Amino acid sequence: MNTTSVSLRLRDLLSPTIAAFISVLVNYGGTFILVFQAAKVAGLSPEMTASWIWSISIGVGVTGIWLSYRYREPIITAWSTPGVAFLVSALAVTSYPEAIGAYIISAVAFVFLGLSGMFERFVQLIPPGIASGLLAGILLQFGISAFGGAKVDPLLVIVLFTAYILLRRFTSRYAIVGILVIGLIYLISMGKVDFSNVELAIASPVFVVPEFSLHALLGVALPLFIITLTGQYMPGMLVLRNDGFKTSANPILIVTGLGSLLTAPFGSHAFNIAAITAAICTGKDAHEDSTKRYIAGIVCGIFYIIVGIFGVTLAALFLILPATFIATLAGLALLGTIGSSLANALTNPNGREIALITFLATAANVTLLGVGGAFWGLVAGLGAHLLINVQFLKKPQNMNGAPQK
């Protein structure tokens, strides 16, 4: 009986752990290069760059572990990817101490937003079809990238895709585990990865005294707040809702805001609930039993803390892996979520056209006024919903409640 119990516990741990590893791998391997680009623009020393990596990784890890454990849901936290993309240009005209001050202001704003409860009320008002269409539109590019990499390395994509289909047929639960292992074996055997230049080193935090200015407030703090809210928090909450998780946005905003506030003096620009990488951990591939998927959130946090301790060493290790491998792995891991999102978006015939508008507008990924496609897809969907369904002018009623002629 004890052997069976241990076996069940190991099975419960395996799928969430692999999902967590892929989530972290995609996060560092897919977008973390932007952090190095922003650090180069800002003229940061290697020590200060390592501090940035340390602070954001430790902060993301601790908040993700706490939220997932506290609410028993896979609440994956991550750094603001659109935020750091914005910083690549913003840090060219803003001193680093002023940027640190802006990070602090942005973090305080998120805490107050969480305390107000306004964001959660807004999320609850979004029709399910629009929410699912938005999520499907966000994830579509990752699904396409799973096959688009064939232009660069067709053999790698064919190997991963074939392995995925065969594993789906014979052992669906461990398909993602299988393609990860098979992909790594293929890369090593073909000499496509070189680990010889990776050296183990522990990162040390470097404290930066913040400076506050109107320029940094308007030029960094405000855009960072808006970009992170629309590009990360909104889709991140919809990922949770799409897979049936109900944790309020309020504590997530407060905890990640406080975490960002505490780590900002060490270089952390902003972290928040994850969107794309969260979808890898919230779906059935992470665990058939939704009540066990919170394990993926805790394991994600542990991986992030390990990366943070060793700073640029493990980040460089992730960056060694070919971009095609990361993109294909992410796309295949998200196929189930893309499919369920599209199915949910088109379920209701009355709202199908509006959901489709949301999906296409989001998938177009048009950036206007510095704000990304997720926000404009939501605007398009909500605008269509209001114009089609809301009665702006109502006929006056008589004493019996019937419309007057």
Residue pairs with C-beta under 8 A, 6 or more apart in sequence:
12 287
12 289
12 292
12 295
13 295
14 174
14 177
15 173
15 174
15 177
15 285
15 286
15 287
16 74
16 281
16 286
16 287
16 292
16 293
16 295
16 296
16 299
17 295
17 296
17 299
18 174
18 176
18 177
18 180
19 176
19 280
19 281
19 285
19 286
19 287
19 296
19 333
20 281
20 286
20 296
20 297
20 299
20 300
20 303
21 180
21 299
21 303
22 176
22 180
22 280
22 329
22 330
22 333
23 76
23 274
23 277
23 278
23 280
23 281
23 296
23 300
24 277
24 300
24 303
24 304
24 307
25 318
25 321
25 326
25 329
26 276
26 277
26 280
26 326
26 329
26 330
26 333
27 78
27 274
27 277
28 307
28 314
28 315
28 318
28 319
29 318
29 319
29 321
29 323
29 326
30 323
30 326
30 327
30 330
31 81
31 84
32 315
32 318
32 319
33 319
34 81
34 84
34 85
34 88
35 49
35 52
35 53
35 56
35 79
35 84
35 315
36 49
37 88
38 84
38 87
38 88
38 91
39 48
39 49
39 52
41 87
41 88
41 89
41 91
41 92
42 91
42 92
42 96
42 99
43 96
44 52
44 96
46 312
47 204
47 206
48 96
48 206
48 208
48 267
49 267
49 312
50 203
50 204
50 206
50 311
50 312
51 203
51 204
51 205
51 206
51 266
51 267
52 266
52 267
52 268
52 269
53 203
53 267
53 307
53 308
53 311
53 312
53 315
54 203
54 204
54 205
54 266
54 267
54 308
54 309
54 311
55 205
55 263
55 264
55 266
55 267
55 268
55 308
56 79
56 263
56 267
56 268
56 269
56 271
56 308
57 304
57 305
57 307
57 308
57 311
58 263
58 304
58 305
58 308
58 309
59 259
59 260
59 262
59 263
59 268
59 271
60 77
60 78
60 79
60 259
60 271
60 301
60 304
61 300
61 301
61 302
61 303
61 304
61 305
61 308
62 259
62 301
62 305
63 77
63 255
63 256
63 259
63 271
63 301
64 75
64 76
64 77
64 297
64 298
64 300
64 301
64 304
65 297
65 298
65 301
65 302
65 305
66 255
66 301
67 73
67 75
67 77
67 247
67 251
67 252
67 255
67 297
68 74
68 75
68 76
68 294
68 295
68 296
68 297
68 298
68 300
68 301
69 294
69 297
69 298
70 251
71 247
71 251
71 294
72 291
72 294
73 240
73 245
73 246
73 247
73 293
73 294
73 297
74 245
74 278
74 281
74 282
74 286
74 293
74 294
74 295
74 296
74 297
75 240
75 245
75 247
75 252
75 273
75 278
75 294
75 297
76 273
76 274
76 277
76 278
76 281
76 282
76 296
76 297
76 300
77 256
77 259
77 271
77 272
77 273
77 274
77 301
78 232
78 271
78 272
78 273
78 274
78 275
78 277
78 278
79 268
79 269
79 270
79 271
79 272
80 224
80 227
80 228
80 231
80 232
80 269
80 270
80 271
80 272
81 231
81 232
82 227
82 228
82 231
82 232
82 372
83 224
83 227
83 228
83 231
83 232
83 269
83 270
84 269
86 223
86 224
86 227
86 370
87 99
87 220
87 224
87 269
90 99
90 219
90 220
90 223
91 99
93 219
94 102
94 215
94 216
94 219
94 220
95 211
96 208
97 208
97 209
97 210
97 211
98 210
98 211
98 212
98 213
98 215
98 216
98 220
99 216
99 220
99 269
100 208
100 209
100 210
100 211
100 264
100 265
100 267
101 210
101 211
101 212
101 213
101 216
101 221
102 216
102 217
102 219
102 220
102 221
102 224
103 210
103 220
103 221
103 224
103 260
103 264
103 268
103 269
103 270
104 210
104 261
104 264
104 265
105 212
105 216
105 217
105 221
106 220
106 221
106 222
106 224
106 225
106 228
106 260
106 270
107 257
107 258
107 260
107 261
107 264
107 270
108 257
108 261
109 221
109 225
109 257
110 225
110 228
110 229
110 253
110 254
110 256
110 257
110 260
110 270
110 272
111 253
111 254
111 257
111 258
111 261
113 119
113 229
113 253
113 257
114 249
114 250
114 251
114 252
114 253
114 254
114 257
115 250
115 254
117 250
119 229
119 233
119 249
119 250
119 253
120 248
120 249
120 250
123 234
123 237
123 238
123 241
123 249
126 238
126 378
126 382
127 351
127 354
127 385
128 344
128 348
129 344
129 345
129 346
129 347
129 348
129 351
129 352
129 354
129 355
129 358
130 351
130 354
130 355
130 358
130 378
130 381
130 382
130 385
131 238
131 241
131 242
132 238
132 242
132 341
132 342
132 344
132 345
132 355
133 341
133 345
133 354
133 355
133 356
133 357
133 358
133 359
133 362
133 377
133 381
134 235
134 238
134 358
134 359
134 362
134 374
134 377
134 378
134 381
135 235
135 238
135 239
135 242
135 279
135 337
135 341
136 338
136 341
136 342
136 345
136 359
136 362
136 363
137 358
137 359
137 360
137 361
137 362
137 363
137 373
137 374
137 377
138 235
138 275
138 276
138 362
138 373
138 374
138 377
139 276
139 279
139 334
139 337
139 338
139 341
140 338
140 359
140 362
140 363
141 363
141 365
142 276
142 327
142 330
142 331
142 334
142 338
143 331
143 334
143 335
143 338
144 331
145 327
145 328
145 330
145 331
146 157
146 161
146 327
146 328
146 330
146 331
146 332
146 335
147 157
147 161
147 328
147 331
148 327
149 156
149 157
149 323
149 324
149 325
149 327
149 328
150 157
150 158
152 323
152 324
153 322
153 324
156 183
156 186
156 187
156 192
156 322
156 324
156 325
156 328
157 324
157 328
159 182
159 183
159 186
160 179
160 182
160 183
160 325
160 328
160 329
160 332
161 328
161 332
163 178
163 179
163 182
163 183
164 175
164 178
164 179
164 332
167 174
167 175
167 178
167 179
168 175
171 178
173 285
173 288
175 285
176 285
176 332
176 333
179 329
179 332
180 329
183 325
183 328
183 329
186 192
187 193
187 321
187 322
187 325
192 322
193 320
193 321
193 322
194 320
195 317
195 320
198 313
198 316
198 317
198 320
199 313
200 310
200 313
201 310
201 311
201 312
201 313
202 309
202 310
202 311
203 308
203 309
203 310
203 311
203 312
205 266
206 266
206 267
207 265
207 266
208 265
208 266
208 267
209 265
210 264
210 265
223 370
224 269
224 270
226 371
227 370
227 371
227 372
228 270
228 272
230 371
230 372
230 374
230 375
230 378
231 275
231 371
231 372
231 374
231 375
232 272
232 273
232 274
232 275
233 249
233 252
233 253
233 272
233 273
234 374
234 375
234 378
235 275
235 276
235 374
236 272
236 273
236 274
236 275
236 278
237 249
237 252
237 273
239 274
239 275
239 278
239 279
239 282
239 337
240 246
240 247
240 273
240 278
240 282
242 282
242 337
242 340
242 341
242 344
243 279
243 282
243 283
243 290
243 337
244 290
245 282
245 290
252 273
256 271
256 272
256 273
259 271
260 268
260 270
260 271
260 272
263 271
276 330
276 334
279 334
279 337
280 286
280 330
280 333
280 334
280 337
281 293
281 296
281 297
281 300
282 293
282 296
282 337
283 336
283 337
283 340
284 336
285 333
285 336
286 293
286 296
287 293
287 295
287 296
306 314
307 314
307 315
307 318
342 359
345 352
345 355
345 356
345 358
345 359
346 352
346 355
346 356
348 355
351 385
353 384
353 388
354 381
354 384
354 385
354 388
355 381
357 380
357 381
357 384
358 377
358 378
358 380
358 381
358 384
359 377
361 373
361 376
361 377
361 380
361 381
362 373
362 374
362 376
362 377
362 378
362 380
363 373
363 377
364 373
364 377
365 372
365 373
366 373
366 376
367 373
368 376
395 403
395 404
396 403
396 404
397 403
397 404
398 404
